[in-house]
Amino acid sequence: MPRLPAVSVVVCNYNGERYLENCLGALLTQGADEVLVVDDASTDGSVALVRARFPGVEVLVLAKNRGPCAARNAGMRAARHRWVLAVDNDAVLEPGVLSKLRAALEADPGACLAQARSVLYDEPTRVHYDGGGFHYLGLIALRNFYAPLAEAEGTGVVEADALVAICVLLDRDVVLSRGGYDEELFYLAEDLDLALRLKLAGERLLSVEDALVRHRGGTAGLSFRGGGYPAKRVFLHARNRRWILAKCYHLRTLLLILPAFALYECVWVVFALKNGELGAQLAGRLAFLRMLPRLVGARAAVQRQRRRADRELLVGGPLVLSPAVVASAPGRALARGLDLLLRGWWRLVRPFAA
């Protein structure tokens, strides 16, 4: 029997009526055995569109909008097959993506997940997201971010660290056994968090560099494409990053990174003040404090499955900041200086991290 005898496609959707026709049209040519749309309590015409134009596609409608973490977990549990191609509603797969991801996992029985490389929908010769490293401040050190596709590093199938969950073929039994997507996060960095927990537990992830997905506009009020940084995103950035650090890192690592964490926070305060979003950042910090009663159990679950040390996985850079921060010459100079300082601190303390 092949390792992947059948594949279910699960599309995570929230108010994606303008995206779904292109997304599903491309998916139905990929040769999957099941296509399921998980609708996260949309208020637009998403569900009606799917049922009218794609009668062969199953629809699971959630009663409450709980974010893509809950929707993806629900989709994995509802899928008929163990191997699930998890796709966001604003992704349009190029021909052959599923077969390339499938071949990569067939050839590497030790891997539980393979991600595609996403390019900009309106500029498909430029990379949008291609995974990256686990920056020790709870960020993703993005690879090839906005790099021309012809110049992007990495060819064929490469081992991956942090993933971007736009299009991922995964073993749902393994992912759910490691806790699935953390529903406390709602949105933002949930894919980084999942990948970090998988890697800490000793799992292997792949990135298939010639499996291309065109990535469209994202979710209004949460996503950004090089312009302003939405206040909701500022809130989630402040809250979720603290949750991931406190849940996943060894206590010794947390103590060692405190000076660098404080420096980065100062920069974020300046950014928030400049953009009138200090309130959103402070609200995110307070929201994290309200989550603390649930932290003990969440942290215990991660540490119980740990097989690898923080210092094996975490990196010191590159630091990828919002385009709004680096739009000016002073902003770029600040970013370079901050990146150098953060890299230097990690080189200094990494040997002592747990």
KOLDO-700811 format. One record per residue (C-alpha): residue in one letter; x, y, z; residue number from 0. Coordinates in steps of 0.5 Angstrom, whole numbers, plus 500, padded with zeros to 3 digits. Example, Ala and Ser with C-alpha at 12.3 -4.5 7.8 and 13.67 -1.06 7.14 Angstrom:
BEGIN
+------+-----+-----+-----+------+
: resn :   X :   Y :   Z : resi :
+------+-----+-----+-----+------+
:    A : 525 : 491 : 516 :    0 :
:    S : 527 : 498 : 514 :    1 :
+------+-----+-----+-----+------+
***
This chain:
BEGIN
+------+-----+-----+-----+------+
: resn :   X :   Y :   Z : resi :
+------+-----+-----+-----+------+
:    M : 500 : 500 : 500 :    0 :
:    P : 503 : 507 : 499 :    1 :
:    R : 504 : 511 : 505 :    2 :
:    L : 498 : 516 : 502 :    3 :
:    P : 493 : 512 : 499 :    4 :
:    A : 488 : 518 : 500 :    5 :
:    V : 488 : 525 : 501 :    6 :
:    S : 482 : 530 : 504 :    7 :
:    V : 482 : 537 : 502 :    8 :
:    V : 480 : 542 : 508 :    9 :
:    V : 479 : 549 : 506 :   10 :
:    C : 479 : 554 : 512 :   11 :
:    N : 474 : 560 : 510 :   12 :
:    Y : 471 : 566 : 513 :   13 :
:    N : 468 : 571 : 509 :   14 :
:    G : 472 : 569 : 503 :   15 :
:    E : 466 : 569 : 498 :   16 :
:    R : 471 : 573 : 493 :   17 :
:    Y : 476 : 568 : 493 :   18 :
:    L : 472 : 561 : 494 :   19 :
:    E : 471 : 560 : 486 :   20 :
:    N : 478 : 561 : 484 :   21 :
:    C : 481 : 557 : 490 :   22 :
:    L : 476 : 551 : 489 :   23 :
:    G : 476 : 551 : 482 :   24 :
:    A : 484 : 550 : 482 :   25 :
:    L : 483 : 545 : 488 :   26 :
:    L : 478 : 540 : 484 :   27 :
:    T : 484 : 539 : 479 :   28 :
:    Q : 489 : 536 : 484 :   29 :
:    G : 486 : 529 : 484 :   30 :
:    A : 484 : 529 : 491 :   31 :
:    D : 479 : 524 : 494 :   32 :
:    E : 475 : 529 : 498 :   33 :
:    V : 474 : 536 : 498 :   34 :
:    L : 471 : 540 : 505 :   35 :
:    V : 470 : 547 : 506 :   36 :
:    V : 470 : 549 : 513 :   37 :
:    D : 466 : 555 : 514 :   38 :
:    D : 468 : 559 : 520 :   39 :
:    A : 461 : 563 : 521 :   40 :
:    S : 462 : 567 : 515 :   41 :
:    T : 457 : 573 : 514 :   42 :
:    D : 457 : 573 : 507 :   43 :
:    G : 455 : 569 : 501 :   44 :
:    S : 461 : 564 : 502 :   45 :
:    V : 456 : 558 : 504 :   46 :
:    A : 451 : 559 : 499 :   47 :
:    L : 456 : 560 : 493 :   48 :
:    V : 460 : 553 : 495 :   49 :
:    R : 453 : 550 : 495 :   50 :
:    A : 450 : 553 : 488 :   51 :
:    R : 457 : 552 : 484 :   52 :
:    F : 460 : 546 : 487 :   53 :
:    P : 455 : 541 : 489 :   54 :
:    G : 461 : 536 : 490 :   55 :
:    V : 464 : 540 : 495 :   56 :
:    E : 462 : 538 : 502 :   57 :
:    V : 461 : 544 : 507 :   58 :
:    L : 462 : 544 : 515 :   59 :
:    V : 459 : 550 : 518 :   60 :
:    L : 461 : 552 : 525 :   61 :
:    A : 456 : 556 : 529 :   62 :
:    K : 461 : 561 : 532 :   63 :
:    N : 467 : 565 : 529 :   64 :
:    R : 473 : 562 : 533 :   65 :
:    G : 478 : 563 : 528 :   66 :
:    P : 483 : 559 : 523 :   67 :
:    C : 486 : 555 : 529 :   68 :
:    A : 479 : 552 : 531 :   69 :
:    A : 477 : 551 : 524 :   70 :
:    R : 483 : 547 : 521 :   71 :
:    N : 482 : 543 : 527 :   72 :
:    A : 475 : 541 : 526 :   73 :
:    G : 476 : 540 : 519 :   74 :
:    M : 482 : 535 : 520 :   75 :
:    R : 477 : 531 : 525 :   76 :
:    A : 472 : 531 : 520 :   77 :
:    A : 476 : 529 : 514 :   78 :
:    R : 475 : 522 : 512 :   79 :
:    H : 482 : 521 : 510 :   80 :
:    R : 488 : 521 : 515 :   81 :
:    W : 492 : 525 : 510 :   82 :
:    V : 489 : 532 : 509 :   83 :
:    L : 491 : 538 : 505 :   84 :
:    A : 490 : 544 : 509 :   85 :
:    V : 488 : 550 : 504 :   86 :
:    D : 487 : 557 : 506 :   87 :
:    N : 481 : 560 : 502 :   88 :
:    D : 485 : 566 : 499 :   89 :
:    A : 490 : 560 : 496 :   90 :
:    V : 490 : 558 : 488 :   91 :
:    L : 494 : 552 : 487 :   92 :
:    E : 498 : 551 : 481 :   93 :
:    P : 497 : 545 : 477 :   94 :
:    G : 501 : 539 : 480 :   95 :
:    V : 501 : 542 : 487 :   96 :
:    L : 498 : 536 : 491 :   97 :
:    S : 502 : 531 : 487 :   98 :
:    K : 509 : 534 : 488 :   99 :
:    L : 507 : 535 : 496 :  100 :
:    R : 505 : 527 : 496 :  101 :
:    A : 511 : 525 : 492 :  102 :
:    A : 515 : 529 : 497 :  103 :
:    L : 512 : 525 : 503 :  104 :
:    E : 512 : 518 : 500 :  105 :
:    A : 519 : 519 : 499 :  106 :
:    D : 521 : 521 : 506 :  107 :
:    P : 517 : 517 : 511 :  108 :
:    G : 520 : 520 : 517 :  109 :
:    A : 516 : 527 : 515 :  110 :
:    C : 509 : 528 : 517 :  111 :
:    L : 508 : 535 : 514 :  112 :
:    A : 510 : 538 : 507 :  113 :
:    Q : 508 : 545 : 505 :  114 :
:    A : 508 : 549 : 499 :  115 :
:    R : 511 : 555 : 497 :  116 :
:    S : 507 : 561 : 496 :  117 :
:    V : 508 : 567 : 491 :  118 :
:    L : 504 : 573 : 490 :  119 :
:    Y : 497 : 572 : 486 :  120 :
:    D : 498 : 579 : 482 :  121 :
:    E : 506 : 578 : 481 :  122 :
:    P : 507 : 570 : 481 :  123 :
:    T : 514 : 571 : 480 :  124 :
:    R : 515 : 574 : 487 :  125 :
:    V : 515 : 570 : 493 :  126 :
:    H : 511 : 571 : 499 :  127 :
:    Y : 511 : 566 : 504 :  128 :
:    D : 516 : 560 : 504 :  129 :
:    G : 517 : 558 : 511 :  130 :
:    G : 523 : 560 : 515 :  131 :
:    G : 527 : 560 : 522 :  132 :
:    F : 524 : 560 : 529 :  133 :
:    H : 527 : 567 : 531 :  134 :
:    Y : 528 : 566 : 539 :  135 :
:    L : 523 : 572 : 540 :  136 :
:    G : 517 : 568 : 538 :  137 :
:    L : 518 : 571 : 531 :  138 :
:    I : 518 : 567 : 524 :  139 :
:    A : 525 : 569 : 521 :  140 :
:    L : 522 : 569 : 514 :  141 :
:    R : 526 : 566 : 508 :  142 :
:    N : 525 : 569 : 501 :  143 :
:    F : 520 : 574 : 503 :  144 :
:    Y : 518 : 578 : 497 :  145 :
:    A : 525 : 575 : 493 :  146 :
:    P : 524 : 574 : 486 :  147 :
:    L : 522 : 567 : 485 :  148 :
:    A : 528 : 566 : 480 :  149 :
:    E : 533 : 568 : 486 :  150 :
:    A : 530 : 565 : 492 :  151 :
:    E : 534 : 560 : 495 :  152 :
:    G : 532 : 553 : 496 :  153 :
:    T : 530 : 548 : 490 :  154 :
:    G : 527 : 541 : 490 :  155 :
:    V : 525 : 538 : 497 :  156 :
:    V : 528 : 541 : 503 :  157 :
:    E : 527 : 540 : 511 :  158 :
:    A : 523 : 546 : 514 :  159 :
:    D : 523 : 549 : 521 :  160 :
:    A : 517 : 554 : 521 :  161 :
:    L : 511 : 554 : 517 :  162 :
:    V : 506 : 558 : 514 :  163 :
:    A : 500 : 555 : 513 :  164 :
:    I : 497 : 557 : 507 :  165 :
:    C : 497 : 550 : 503 :  166 :
:    V : 500 : 544 : 507 :  167 :
:    L : 499 : 537 : 506 :  168 :
:    L : 500 : 534 : 513 :  169 :
:    D : 498 : 527 : 517 :  170 :
:    R : 493 : 529 : 521 :  171 :
:    D : 493 : 524 : 526 :  172 :
:    V : 500 : 526 : 528 :  173 :
:    V : 498 : 533 : 528 :  174 :
:    L : 492 : 532 : 533 :  175 :
:    S : 496 : 528 : 537 :  176 :
:    R : 501 : 534 : 538 :  177 :
:    G : 495 : 538 : 540 :  178 :
:    G : 493 : 541 : 533 :  179 :
:    Y : 493 : 548 : 532 :  180 :
:    D : 493 : 552 : 539 :  181 :
:    E : 485 : 555 : 539 :  182 :
:    E : 488 : 560 : 544 :  183 :
:    L : 491 : 564 : 539 :  184 :
:    F : 485 : 565 : 534 :  185 :
:    Y : 489 : 568 : 529 :  186 :
:    L : 497 : 570 : 527 :  187 :
:    A : 503 : 566 : 529 :  188 :
:    E : 499 : 559 : 530 :  189 :
:    D : 503 : 556 : 524 :  190 :
:    L : 509 : 558 : 527 :  191 :
:    D : 507 : 555 : 534 :  192 :
:    L : 504 : 549 : 531 :  193 :
:    A : 511 : 548 : 527 :  194 :
:    L : 515 : 549 : 533 :  195 :
:    R : 511 : 544 : 538 :  196 :
:    L : 512 : 539 : 532 :  197 :
:    K : 519 : 540 : 532 :  198 :
:    L : 520 : 540 : 539 :  199 :
:    A : 517 : 534 : 539 :  200 :
:    G : 522 : 531 : 534 :  201 :
:    E : 518 : 531 : 528 :  202 :
:    R : 520 : 533 : 521 :  203 :
:    L : 517 : 538 : 516 :  204 :
:    L : 519 : 539 : 509 :  205 :
:    S : 518 : 545 : 504 :  206 :
:    V : 517 : 543 : 497 :  207 :
:    E : 520 : 549 : 493 :  208 :
:    D : 517 : 548 : 486 :  209 :
:    A : 510 : 547 : 489 :  210 :
:    L : 507 : 554 : 488 :  211 :
:    V : 501 : 557 : 490 :  212 :
:    R : 498 : 564 : 489 :  213 :
:    H : 496 : 568 : 495 :  214 :
:    R : 491 : 573 : 494 :  215 :
:    G : 489 : 578 : 499 :  216 :
:    G : 488 : 575 : 506 :  217 :
:    T : 482 : 577 : 511 :  218 :
:    A : 480 : 584 : 512 :  219 :
:    G : 482 : 587 : 518 :  220 :
:    L : 487 : 582 : 520 :  221 :
:    S : 492 : 581 : 514 :  222 :
:    F : 496 : 586 : 511 :  223 :
:    R : 500 : 587 : 504 :  224 :
:    G : 506 : 592 : 505 :  225 :
:    G : 501 : 598 : 508 :  226 :
:    G : 498 : 599 : 514 :  227 :
:    Y : 499 : 594 : 520 :  228 :
:    P : 491 : 593 : 523 :  229 :
:    A : 490 : 595 : 530 :  230 :
:    K : 487 : 588 : 531 :  231 :
:    R : 494 : 585 : 528 :  232 :
:    V : 498 : 589 : 533 :  233 :
:    F : 493 : 586 : 539 :  234 :
:    L : 494 : 579 : 537 :  235 :
:    H : 502 : 580 : 536 :  236 :
:    A : 503 : 583 : 543 :  237 :
:    R : 498 : 577 : 546 :  238 :
:    N : 500 : 571 : 542 :  239 :
:    R : 508 : 572 : 542 :  240 :
:    R : 508 : 572 : 549 :  241 :
:    W : 503 : 566 : 550 :  242 :
:    I : 508 : 562 : 545 :  243 :
:    L : 514 : 564 : 549 :  244 :
:    A : 511 : 562 : 555 :  245 :
:    K : 508 : 556 : 553 :  246 :
:    C : 514 : 553 : 549 :  247 :
:    Y : 521 : 555 : 551 :  248 :
:    H : 525 : 552 : 557 :  249 :
:    L : 525 : 557 : 563 :  250 :
:    R : 532 : 558 : 562 :  251 :
:    T : 531 : 560 : 555 :  252 :
:    L : 526 : 565 : 557 :  253 :
:    L : 531 : 568 : 563 :  254 :
:    L : 537 : 568 : 558 :  255 :
:    I : 533 : 572 : 552 :  256 :
:    L : 529 : 577 : 557 :  257 :
:    P : 534 : 583 : 555 :  258 :
:    A : 533 : 582 : 548 :  259 :
:    F : 526 : 581 : 549 :  260 :
:    A : 525 : 588 : 553 :  261 :
:    L : 529 : 591 : 547 :  262 :
:    Y : 524 : 589 : 542 :  263 :
:    E : 519 : 591 : 546 :  264 :
:    C : 521 : 598 : 546 :  265 :
:    V : 522 : 598 : 539 :  266 :
:    W : 514 : 596 : 538 :  267 :
:    V : 512 : 601 : 543 :  268 :
:    V : 515 : 607 : 539 :  269 :
:    F : 512 : 603 : 533 :  270 :
:    A : 505 : 603 : 536 :  271 :
:    L : 506 : 610 : 538 :  272 :
:    K : 508 : 613 : 532 :  273 :
:    N : 502 : 609 : 528 :  274 :
:    G : 497 : 611 : 534 :  275 :
:    E : 496 : 603 : 536 :  276 :
:    L : 499 : 603 : 543 :  277 :
:    G : 492 : 602 : 546 :  278 :
:    A : 492 : 595 : 542 :  279 :
:    Q : 499 : 593 : 544 :  280 :
:    L : 497 : 594 : 551 :  281 :
:    A : 491 : 591 : 550 :  282 :
:    G : 494 : 585 : 548 :  283 :
:    R : 499 : 585 : 554 :  284 :
:    L : 493 : 585 : 558 :  285 :
:    A : 490 : 579 : 554 :  286 :
:    F : 496 : 575 : 555 :  287 :
:    L : 495 : 576 : 563 :  288 :
:    R : 488 : 574 : 563 :  289 :
:    M : 490 : 567 : 560 :  290 :
:    L : 495 : 566 : 565 :  291 :
:    P : 491 : 561 : 569 :  292 :
:    R : 491 : 557 : 563 :  293 :
:    L : 498 : 557 : 562 :  294 :
:    V : 500 : 551 : 567 :  295 :
:    G : 496 : 546 : 563 :  296 :
:    A : 498 : 548 : 556 :  297 :
:    R : 506 : 549 : 558 :  298 :
:    A : 506 : 542 : 561 :  299 :
:    A : 503 : 539 : 555 :  300 :
:    V : 508 : 542 : 551 :  301 :
:    Q : 514 : 540 : 555 :  302 :
:    R : 511 : 533 : 556 :  303 :
:    Q : 512 : 532 : 549 :  304 :
:    R : 519 : 535 : 548 :  305 :
:    R : 525 : 531 : 545 :  306 :
:    R : 529 : 537 : 543 :  307 :
:    A : 533 : 543 : 546 :  308 :
:    D : 531 : 550 : 544 :  309 :
:    R : 538 : 552 : 542 :  310 :
:    E : 537 : 546 : 537 :  311 :
:    L : 532 : 550 : 533 :  312 :
:    L : 532 : 557 : 535 :  313 :
:    V : 536 : 562 : 531 :  314 :
:    G : 538 : 570 : 532 :  315 :
:    G : 535 : 572 : 525 :  316 :
:    P : 534 : 575 : 520 :  317 :
:    L : 529 : 580 : 524 :  318 :
:    V : 523 : 581 : 519 :  319 :
:    L : 519 : 587 : 521 :  320 :
:    S : 513 : 590 : 518 :  321 :
:    P : 514 : 594 : 511 :  322 :
:    A : 511 : 600 : 515 :  323 :
:    V : 517 : 600 : 520 :  324 :
:    V : 522 : 600 : 514 :  325 :
:    A : 519 : 604 : 509 :  326 :
:    S : 524 : 610 : 511 :  327 :
:    A : 531 : 610 : 511 :  328 :
:    P : 532 : 611 : 518 :  329 :
:    G : 527 : 606 : 519 :  330 :
:    R : 531 : 601 : 515 :  331 :
:    A : 537 : 603 : 519 :  332 :
:    L : 534 : 602 : 526 :  333 :
:    A : 532 : 595 : 523 :  334 :
:    R : 539 : 593 : 521 :  335 :
:    G : 542 : 596 : 528 :  336 :
:    L : 536 : 592 : 532 :  337 :
:    D : 537 : 586 : 528 :  338 :
:    L : 545 : 586 : 529 :  339 :
:    L : 544 : 587 : 536 :  340 :
:    L : 539 : 581 : 537 :  341 :
:    R : 543 : 576 : 533 :  342 :
:    G : 549 : 578 : 537 :  343 :
:    W : 545 : 577 : 544 :  344 :
:    W : 543 : 570 : 541 :  345 :
:    R : 550 : 568 : 539 :  346 :
:    L : 552 : 570 : 546 :  347 :
:    V : 547 : 566 : 550 :  348 :
:    R : 545 : 560 : 546 :  349 :
:    P : 550 : 556 : 549 :  350 :
:    F : 547 : 556 : 555 :  351 :
:    A : 540 : 556 : 553 :  352 :
:    A : 536 : 549 : 555 :  353 :
+------+-----+-----+-----+------+
***
